[in-house]
């Protein structure tokens, strides 16, 4: 598949589908219970499990970016940084992670915010890839 021969609309659609799968695999299929539970720890104990989780996302983004435009490899670092910050805010027991009752709206709002931030990050990356392909 030659992405340089695609129209802008085709390219955007393909990237949206690819990043949607990236999100599914990174946040749901490849995220272990150790990562999920580790992200909620206090002190510095959250750092390693969260870093492993976020590296899965960043390395997947890096693979996508390298296929489209190797010069934009730093976009993987953007994904890493935003994902790390958002997941910590969502999971921290002193921030949004204190809302753990899945039957309440206070749980679902941070969850939705987390997913929205991840998707907006992907849209930014796609926009950069489109502008510099």
Helices and strands as residue ranges (DSSP letters): G 3-5, H 8-24, I 25-29, H 33-38, H 46-68, G 70-72, H 75-91, G 96-98, H 105-131
